[in-house]
Structure formats: structure tokens, C-alpha cells
Amino acid sequence: MEPTDILPIVAILSIVTVEFGGHALLRFITTDRDRLGAFRERFFRAGHAHAGVLLVLSLVYLLYLPRAGFSEAGEWLCGVVLLTGILAQSGGFFLHLGVGKEGGRSPGTMLTRSGALLLAVALVALAAGLIRAA
């Protein structure tokens, strides 16, 4: 199967986890208000929002990927880098809320920054491929 057949399925199924996270966040802010605290709630919201928006972005990305003229291996590489970046960037917020301290760095902040770098690489690669193919 082609990467653009498999990777959108992964992204769509990942959106289900974002929906579950939204349910959990709603429970925390309505019935268990004091359980997270302001610091953790802020990072939960950030991780949840980034995951949702970036997974929707990935669906658009994967529609354009075949137009870039990459080989099948190139498409796999770009798609996997993109999805890994999404998981790393949003996951870093959740890691920070678990192990980080307010105002300080943690493995979570490093993971979020690494994810942003992977996303940038994937987006620039797609843009370059689309420019080359035009």
C-alpha cells in the first residue's frame, strides 16, 4: 500500500485519542477542577490543542504529498517525519505537565521543540517538492 493510503488512517485514528483527551479535559475543568491545578491545566490544553490542529494539518499535507513528485520512499519519509513531529510536539506538553516545573525546562519542553523542528522539516520538504513539481 502507498504511504498516502496508510498514513491518513493513522492520523484519523489518532484524532480519536484527541477526542478522548477533550473528554478528559472537560471532566477536569468541570467536575475535578482542583485535580490538575492551573499549571498542569494550561499544558494539558496546549497539548490537546496542538494535537488536534496538527493532525488536521496532516490530513491536508497527505493530500498534497503525491503532487510533490517524491518516490514512494520519500513519501513514507516525509509522512512519518510529519506524524512523528506531531506526536513529539503535542506529547511534549503532556510530558512537561507530568515532570516539569512552572517556569523551567524539562524533557517535555525539549520534546516539544524537537517536534516543532520535525514539523518544519516535513513542511519545507513538501513545499520544496511542490515547487519542483510545478
C-alpha positions as CSV (number, residue, x, y, z in Angstrom):
1,M,0.0,0.0,0.0
2,E,1.0,3.6,-0.6
3,P,2.0,5.9,2.3
4,T,-0.9,8.2,1.3
5,D,-3.2,5.2,1.8
6,I,-1.9,4.2,5.3
7,L,-0.8,7.5,7.0
8,P,-4.2,9.2,6.7
9,I,-5.7,6.2,8.5
10,V,-3.2,6.6,11.3
11,A,-3.9,10.4,11.5
12,I,-7.7,9.8,11.6
13,L,-7.5,7.2,14.3
14,S,-5.2,9.5,16.3
15,I,-7.9,12.1,16.2
16,V,-10.0,9.7,18.3
17,T,-7.3,10.0,21.0
18,V,-7.7,13.8,20.8
19,E,-11.4,13.4,21.3
20,F,-10.8,11.2,24.4
21,G,-8.4,13.9,25.6
22,G,-11.1,16.5,25.1
23,H,-13.5,14.5,27.2
24,A,-10.9,14.1,30.0
25,L,-10.1,17.8,29.9
26,L,-13.7,18.7,30.1
27,R,-14.1,16.4,33.1
28,F,-11.0,18.0,34.8
29,I,-12.3,21.6,34.3
30,T,-15.9,20.9,35.3
31,T,-16.0,18.2,38.0
32,D,-12.4,17.7,39.1
33,R,-11.4,21.4,39.0
34,D,-8.7,21.2,41.6
35,R,-7.2,18.0,40.5
36,L,-4.9,19.4,37.8
37,G,-4.1,23.0,39.0
38,A,-3.6,26.0,36.8
39,F,-0.1,25.0,35.6
40,R,-1.0,21.4,34.6
41,E,-4.3,22.5,33.1
42,R,-2.5,25.0,30.9
43,F,-0.2,22.4,29.5
44,F,-3.0,19.9,29.1
45,R,-4.9,22.4,27.0
46,A,-1.8,23.2,24.9
47,G,-1.0,19.6,24.2
48,H,-4.6,18.8,23.4
49,A,-5.0,21.8,21.1
50,H,-1.7,21.2,19.3
51,A,-2.5,17.6,18.7
52,G,-5.9,18.3,17.2
53,V,-4.9,21.1,14.9
54,L,-1.7,19.4,13.7
55,L,-3.5,16.1,13.0
56,V,-6.0,18.0,10.8
57,L,-3.0,19.7,9.1
58,S,-1.5,16.2,8.5
59,L,-4.6,15.3,6.5
60,V,-4.2,18.3,4.2
61,Y,-0.4,17.6,4.0
62,L,-1.1,14.0,3.0
63,L,-3.4,15.1,0.2
64,Y,-0.7,17.3,-1.3
65,L,2.1,14.8,-0.8
66,P,1.6,12.8,-4.0
67,R,1.7,16.1,-6.0
68,A,5.3,16.7,-4.8
69,G,6.8,14.1,-7.1
70,F,8.6,12.2,-4.4
71,S,9.4,8.5,-4.7
72,E,7.4,6.1,-2.5
73,A,10.2,6.0,0.0
74,G,10.3,9.8,0.0
75,E,6.6,10.0,0.7
76,W,7.0,7.5,3.5
77,L,9.8,9.5,5.0
78,C,8.0,12.8,4.8
79,G,4.8,11.4,6.2
80,V,6.5,9.6,9.1
81,V,8.6,12.7,9.9
82,L,5.4,14.8,9.9
83,L,3.4,12.4,12.2
84,T,6.4,11.9,14.5
85,G,6.7,15.7,14.8
86,I,3.1,16.0,15.7
87,L,3.3,13.3,18.4
88,A,6.5,14.9,19.7
89,Q,5.3,18.4,19.8
90,S,2.0,17.7,21.4
91,G,3.3,14.9,23.6
92,G,6.0,17.2,25.0
93,F,3.3,19.4,26.6
94,F,1.9,16.4,28.3
95,L,5.3,15.2,29.4
96,H,6.0,18.7,30.8
97,L,2.8,18.7,32.8
98,G,3.9,15.4,34.4
99,V,7.5,16.1,35.1
100,G,8.2,19.8,34.5
101,K,8.1,22.7,36.9
102,E,6.5,26.1,36.2
103,G,8.9,28.4,34.5
104,G,11.5,25.7,34.0
105,R,12.8,23.4,31.3
106,S,12.1,19.7,31.2
107,P,12.4,16.8,28.9
108,G,8.9,17.8,27.8
109,T,10.0,21.2,26.6
110,M,12.8,19.6,24.7
111,L,10.4,17.1,23.1
112,T,8.1,19.9,22.1
113,R,10.9,21.8,20.5
114,S,12.2,18.7,18.7
115,G,8.7,18.0,17.4
116,A,8.5,21.6,16.0
117,L,11.8,21.0,14.2
118,L,10.5,17.8,12.7
119,L,7.3,19.5,11.6
120,A,9.3,22.3,10.0
121,V,11.5,19.8,8.1
122,A,8.4,17.9,6.8
123,L,6.6,21.1,5.7
124,V,9.7,22.6,4.0
125,A,10.3,19.3,2.2
126,L,6.7,19.3,0.9
127,A,6.9,22.9,-0.2
128,A,10.2,22.2,-2.0
129,G,8.7,19.2,-3.7
130,L,5.6,21.1,-4.8
131,I,7.8,24.0,-6.1
132,R,10.0,21.5,-8.0
133,A,6.9,19.7,-9.5
134,A,5.2,22.9,-10.6
